[in-house]
Every structure is written in structure tokens, then in C-alpha cells.
Amino acid sequence: MSIESHATSTFLWCVQPVVQLAAAGVFWRRKLHKQYPVFFAFLLVQAFFFAVTFLAQGNELIYFWAFWLSQAVNAALGFKIIHEVFLDVFRPYHALQDLGTPVFSWAGAVMILVAVVIAASNSNEGTIGLHAILTLQRSVRVVQFGLVLFLIIFARFLGISRKQLCFGIPLGFGLFAGVELLLLAIYAGKLIGLNLLNLLNMFAYDVSMIAWFVYACWASVNREKSTNPLRTQRWENSIGELHPNAAAGSSLIPMFEGMVQQAFTRSANAKAEGELGQMSDAIRERLAKSAKAGSQSDK
């Protein structure tokens, strides 16, 4: 790495904690940390890991473990932030919101399982953990990028303005995630070097953090009136009708358990009815044979 590249990389790296702490300060002043506690913690954790890794540059062992621990924590917090944004987006729609919570839990478990399996099958024994972290991180990046596409498409149905914080947070993550995934694909094709990849990736992350800071300062906290309220309400009612006696915000898990139980009950009843039908057919057949035999004997 040349001196100019090293200086640029160091500058882009040192900008990160400044913007992160500034954004955290705005969150605290506007009391947005109560609405997005996980994202607020993410900003503080990022600044903390920067301090640790920056001071540990002379110690390779501490720097190594601090870096990879920060990547693992970032992946976990990144997925939790997606869930946090999801809950805020669907806050007026209790059934949709409650349906998404178990979906996110299962998605997180599947992502971790896939990451471990891929890492174990494509790495040496000493690097399984590192490959698992990388795979999990890239999986989270895909979900973050997908969340942005979802909000862009469905924002007007949900009454979400692009000036709101629930749009700005995933926009920053989606921008960084899209750039990182694109750069990794280009790097895999050997079109760019590792140093350029790191510089562009770091620049994209700085732009994302600046976007968070801007949204924290000027974002609106009020929803717009949905341009398609009837369609959105139909989504809510369709799920709510499956569990009409549930209060707003109650869990849908008992509903699904009841549906499964009803399915098994119907299956058992159908099986029992089938067996009774076969028995009655057999009895009628035997009676018919007996009657026929008796009439022949009378003759």
C-alpha cells in the first residue's frame, strides 16, 4: 500500500467514530434512542471497537481478536436493527407486526445455521469461526439491501415517508450493503485489488454514517397518510380474521397452533369416517350375500 493510500484509509477510518458519536448525540438529544435502542447501541459499540482496534494496531493478537469480535457483533446487531425497523414500519398494523417477529427469529436461526455449515464445509479447522462470521455478515448484508428495496416499493402503501428515520436507517445500511456486495463480486472476478476494495468499502460506510447523521438531525417522526389505506388495511384484516378474538398486539402463535390442531383433528375425523364407511360397506355386502344365499336355499 502506498503512502497516499494509507493516509486516505486512515482518514476514512478516523472519520467513522466522529460521525457515529455525533449521530448518537443527536439521537440522545431528540430522544430517538428510546425509539431505536438497538441502533443507538450500534453507534456506541462501533465507536468503542474503533478505539480498541486503533490503539491495538501495534499488537497483532489483540487487533486480530478485536477486529473479528467487532465483525461478529456488527452482524448480530445489524440483523436486530432490521427487526427494529420492521417493528416501527408496521407499528400501526399489529397482526402484520406480530407475524413478522417469529419469522425474523426463524430467519436469524437459519442464517446462523447456514453460516456454520458453509464455513465448516469450505474452510480449514482453524478458520471455521472466521468463515462463519463472514458468511453471516454477508447474509445480513443481503437482508439489509432487500429491506431497502422493500421500503422503496411499499412505502406509499404503509404511509412511510422517505424523510422518516425508519427509512433513513435502512437506507444507510442498504447503500453500504449494496456497495460491499458489488465490490466483493468484482473482487472475486479479479477486476480490482484488495486495497482499492477496502478504500471504496470504507468510503461507502462513511457515506452511510453521514446519511444517518443527516436523518437523525432532520428526520420526521410522523407518518404520512397512506395513499392506499384500503389495500394495507385488507392485509391487516386478512390476518386478523384468522384470529378474530385476539386483542390488538396479542401473539399469533396460539392461532397457528390452533390451526395445526384443527388440521390434525380434521385429518383424524376424516380417517375415522373412512374406516366407518368401509365397515358399513362390508356389513352391507355380507347382509346382501346372506340374503341371497337364503333365497336360493328356499328355492
C-alpha positions as CSV (number, residue, x, y, z in Angstrom):
1,M,0.0,0.0,0.0
2,S,1.3,3.4,-1.0
3,I,1.7,6.3,1.5
4,E,-1.2,8.2,-0.2
5,S,-3.5,5.1,0.1
6,H,-2.5,4.5,3.7
7,A,-3.2,8.2,4.6
8,T,-6.6,8.1,2.8
9,S,-7.5,4.8,4.5
10,T,-6.5,6.2,7.9
11,F,-8.6,9.4,7.3
12,L,-11.7,7.5,6.2
13,W,-11.3,5.2,9.2
14,C,-10.9,8.1,11.7
15,V,-14.0,9.8,10.3
16,Q,-16.2,7.0,11.4
17,P,-16.2,7.4,15.2
18,V,-16.6,11.2,14.9
19,V,-19.8,10.8,12.8
20,Q,-21.0,7.9,14.9
21,L,-20.7,9.8,18.2
22,A,-22.2,12.9,16.6
23,A,-25.2,10.8,15.4
24,A,-25.5,9.2,18.8
25,G,-25.6,12.6,20.4
26,V,-28.4,13.8,18.2
27,F,-30.3,10.6,18.9
28,W,-29.9,11.3,22.6
29,R,-30.9,14.9,22.4
30,R,-34.0,14.2,20.3
31,K,-34.8,11.1,22.4
32,L,-34.7,8.9,19.4
33,H,-32.7,6.3,21.4
34,K,-36.0,5.3,23.0
35,Q,-37.5,4.5,19.6
36,Y,-34.3,2.8,18.2
37,P,-32.4,1.5,21.2
38,V,-30.5,-1.2,19.2
39,F,-29.4,1.2,16.5
40,F,-28.3,3.7,19.2
41,A,-26.3,0.9,20.9
42,F,-24.8,0.0,17.5
43,L,-23.4,3.5,17.1
44,L,-21.8,3.4,20.5
45,V,-20.4,-0.1,20.0
46,Q,-18.9,0.9,16.7
47,A,-17.1,3.9,18.3
48,F,-15.9,1.6,21.2
49,F,-14.4,-1.0,18.8
50,F,-12.7,1.7,16.8
51,A,-10.9,2.9,19.9
52,V,-9.9,-0.7,20.8
53,T,-8.6,-1.6,17.3
54,F,-6.9,1.8,16.7
55,L,-5.0,1.6,20.0
56,A,-4.2,-2.1,19.4
57,Q,-2.5,-1.6,16.0
58,G,0.9,-2.4,17.4
59,N,-0.3,-5.7,19.0
60,E,-1.4,-8.1,16.2
61,L,-3.1,-10.6,18.6
62,I,-5.3,-8.0,20.3
63,Y,-6.0,-6.3,17.0
64,F,-7.0,-9.6,15.4
65,W,-9.5,-10.6,18.1
66,A,-10.9,-7.1,18.4
67,F,-11.5,-6.9,14.7
68,W,-13.2,-10.2,14.3
69,L,-15.2,-9.8,17.5
70,S,-16.4,-6.4,16.2
71,Q,-17.5,-8.1,12.9
72,A,-19.5,-10.8,14.8
73,V,-21.2,-8.1,17.0
74,N,-21.9,-6.0,13.9
75,A,-23.6,-8.9,12.2
76,A,-25.8,-9.7,15.2
77,L,-26.7,-6.0,15.8
78,G,-27.3,-5.5,12.1
79,F,-29.9,-8.2,12.0
80,K,-31.5,-6.9,15.2
81,I,-31.7,-3.4,13.7
82,I,-33.6,-4.8,10.7
83,H,-36.1,-6.3,13.1
84,E,-36.3,-3.0,15.0
85,V,-37.0,-1.1,11.8
86,F,-39.6,-3.7,10.8
87,L,-41.5,-3.2,14.1
88,D,-41.5,0.5,13.6
89,V,-42.7,0.3,10.0
90,F,-45.6,-2.0,10.9
91,R,-46.4,-0.4,14.2
92,P,-50.0,0.6,13.2
93,Y,-50.6,-3.0,12.0
94,H,-50.5,-5.3,15.0
95,A,-51.2,-8.5,13.1
96,L,-48.6,-7.9,10.5
97,Q,-46.1,-6.8,13.1
98,D,-46.7,-9.9,15.3
99,L,-46.5,-12.2,12.3
100,G,-43.1,-10.8,11.4
101,T,-41.5,-11.4,14.9
102,P,-41.4,-15.2,14.7
103,V,-40.4,-15.0,11.0
104,F,-37.4,-12.9,12.0
105,S,-36.5,-15.3,14.8
106,W,-36.5,-18.3,12.5
107,A,-34.7,-16.4,9.7
108,G,-31.9,-15.5,12.2
109,A,-31.6,-19.1,13.3
110,V,-31.4,-20.3,9.7
111,M,-28.8,-17.7,8.8
112,I,-26.6,-18.8,11.6
113,L,-27.0,-22.5,10.7
114,V,-26.2,-21.8,7.1
115,A,-23.2,-19.8,8.0
116,V,-21.8,-22.5,10.2
117,V,-22.5,-25.3,7.6
118,I,-20.8,-23.3,4.8
119,A,-17.9,-22.4,7.0
120,A,-17.3,-26.0,8.1
121,S,-17.5,-27.3,4.5
122,N,-15.3,-24.7,2.9
123,S,-12.6,-23.9,5.4
124,N,-9.8,-25.5,7.4
125,E,-10.3,-26.3,11.1
126,G,-8.6,-23.2,12.4
127,T,-10.7,-20.8,10.2
128,I,-14.2,-22.2,10.7
129,G,-15.2,-19.4,13.0
130,L,-13.8,-16.6,10.8
131,H,-15.6,-18.0,7.7
132,A,-18.8,-18.4,9.7
133,I,-18.7,-14.7,10.7
134,L,-18.0,-13.6,7.1
135,T,-20.9,-15.8,5.8
136,L,-23.3,-14.5,8.4
137,Q,-22.2,-10.9,7.8
138,R,-22.8,-11.2,4.0
139,S,-26.2,-12.8,4.7
140,V,-27.1,-9.9,6.9
141,R,-26.0,-7.5,4.1
142,V,-28.3,-9.2,1.6
143,V,-31.3,-8.8,4.1
144,Q,-30.4,-5.2,4.7
145,F,-30.3,-4.5,0.9
146,G,-33.6,-6.3,0.5
147,L,-35.2,-4.2,3.3
148,V,-34.4,-1.0,1.4
149,L,-35.9,-2.4,-1.8
150,F,-39.0,-3.4,0.2
151,L,-39.4,0.1,1.7
152,I,-38.9,1.8,-1.7
153,I,-41.7,-0.4,-3.2
154,F,-44.2,-0.4,-0.3
155,A,-43.5,2.9,1.4
156,R,-46.6,4.6,-0.1
157,F,-48.8,1.6,0.9
158,L,-47.6,1.9,4.5
159,G,-47.6,5.7,4.8
160,I,-43.8,5.8,5.2
161,S,-42.2,9.0,4.0
162,R,-38.6,9.0,2.7
163,K,-37.9,11.8,5.2
164,Q,-38.6,9.5,8.1
165,L,-35.9,7.8,10.3
166,C,-37.4,4.4,9.7
167,F,-36.5,4.9,6.0
168,G,-33.1,6.6,6.6
169,I,-31.6,3.9,8.8
170,P,-32.2,1.0,6.4
171,L,-31.2,3.4,3.5
172,G,-27.7,3.8,5.0
173,F,-27.4,0.1,5.6
174,G,-28.7,-0.7,2.2
175,L,-26.3,1.7,0.5
176,F,-23.3,0.2,2.3
177,A,-24.6,-3.4,1.8
178,G,-25.1,-2.9,-1.9
179,V,-21.7,-1.4,-2.4
180,E,-20.0,-4.1,-0.3
181,L,-21.7,-7.0,-2.2
182,L,-20.9,-5.4,-5.5
183,L,-17.3,-4.9,-4.6
184,L,-16.9,-8.5,-3.4
185,A,-18.3,-9.7,-6.7
186,I,-15.9,-7.5,-8.6
187,Y,-13.0,-8.6,-6.4
188,A,-13.9,-12.3,-6.9
189,G,-13.6,-11.6,-10.7
190,K,-10.1,-10.2,-10.0
191,L,-11.0,-6.8,-11.5
192,I,-9.9,-4.8,-8.5
193,G,-7.2,-5.2,-5.8
194,L,-7.8,-5.7,-2.1
195,N,-6.5,-2.2,-1.2
196,L,-9.0,-0.5,-3.6
197,L,-11.8,-2.7,-2.3
198,N,-11.1,-1.7,1.3
199,L,-10.9,2.0,0.3
200,L,-14.2,2.0,-1.6
201,N,-15.9,-0.1,1.1
202,M,-14.7,2.3,3.8
203,F,-15.9,5.3,1.8
204,A,-19.3,3.8,1.3
205,Y,-19.6,3.1,5.0
206,D,-18.7,6.8,5.8
207,V,-21.3,8.0,3.4
208,S,-23.9,5.7,5.1
209,M,-23.0,7.2,8.5
210,I,-23.3,10.7,7.2
211,A,-26.7,9.8,5.9
212,W,-27.7,8.5,9.4
213,F,-26.4,11.8,10.9
214,V,-28.5,13.8,8.5
215,Y,-31.6,11.8,9.1
216,A,-31.1,12.0,12.9
217,C,-30.9,15.8,12.6
218,W,-33.8,16.4,10.3
219,A,-35.9,13.3,10.0
220,S,-39.6,13.5,10.6
221,V,-41.2,11.3,13.3
222,N,-44.7,11.5,12.0
223,R,-46.2,9.2,9.4
224,E,-47.8,10.4,6.3
225,K,-51.3,9.4,5.3
226,S,-51.1,6.2,3.3
227,T,-52.0,6.7,-0.4
228,N,-53.5,3.2,-0.4
229,P,-55.0,2.7,3.1
230,L,-57.7,0.3,2.0
231,R,-55.2,-2.2,0.5
232,T,-53.0,-2.0,3.5
233,Q,-55.9,-2.4,5.8
234,R,-57.0,-5.5,3.9
235,W,-53.6,-7.1,4.6
236,E,-54.2,-6.4,8.3
237,N,-57.8,-7.6,8.3
238,S,-56.9,-10.8,6.4
239,I,-54.5,-11.9,9.1
240,G,-56.8,-10.5,11.9
241,E,-59.8,-12.5,10.7
242,L,-57.8,-15.7,11.2
243,H,-57.8,-14.9,14.9
244,P,-60.8,-12.6,15.5
245,N,-60.9,-12.9,19.3
246,A,-57.3,-11.7,19.8
247,A,-56.7,-8.3,21.3
248,A,-54.5,-5.8,19.4
249,G,-50.9,-6.7,19.8
250,S,-51.5,-10.2,21.1
251,S,-49.5,-13.1,19.8
252,L,-50.4,-15.0,16.7
253,I,-48.6,-18.2,17.8
254,P,-51.7,-19.7,19.6
255,M,-53.6,-19.0,16.4
256,F,-51.2,-21.0,14.4
257,E,-51.2,-23.8,17.0
258,G,-54.9,-23.9,16.8
259,M,-54.9,-24.1,13.0
260,V,-52.4,-27.0,13.2
261,Q,-54.6,-28.8,15.8
262,Q,-57.7,-28.3,13.7
263,A,-55.9,-29.7,10.7
264,F,-54.9,-32.8,12.7
265,T,-58.4,-33.2,14.1
266,R,-60.0,-32.9,10.7
267,S,-57.5,-35.5,9.4
268,A,-58.3,-37.9,12.2
269,N,-62.0,-37.4,11.7
270,A,-61.7,-38.0,8.0
271,K,-59.7,-41.1,8.7
272,A,-62.3,-42.4,11.2
273,E,-65.2,-41.6,8.8
274,G,-63.3,-43.5,6.1
275,E,-62.9,-46.6,8.4
276,L,-66.6,-46.5,9.4
277,G,-67.6,-46.2,5.8
278,Q,-65.5,-49.3,4.9
279,M,-67.0,-51.2,7.9
280,S,-70.6,-50.3,6.9
281,D,-69.9,-51.3,3.3
282,A,-68.5,-54.6,4.4
283,I,-71.6,-55.3,6.7
284,R,-74.0,-54.4,3.8
285,E,-72.1,-56.7,1.5
286,R,-72.3,-59.6,4.0
287,L,-76.0,-59.0,4.6
288,A,-76.6,-59.0,0.9
289,K,-74.7,-62.3,0.5
290,S,-76.7,-63.8,3.4
291,A,-80.0,-62.7,1.9
292,K,-79.0,-64.1,-1.5
293,A,-77.9,-67.4,0.0
294,G,-81.2,-67.7,2.0
295,S,-83.3,-67.0,-1.1
296,Q,-81.5,-69.7,-3.0
297,S,-82.0,-72.2,-0.2
298,D,-85.7,-71.5,-0.2
299,K,-86.0,-72.3,-3.8
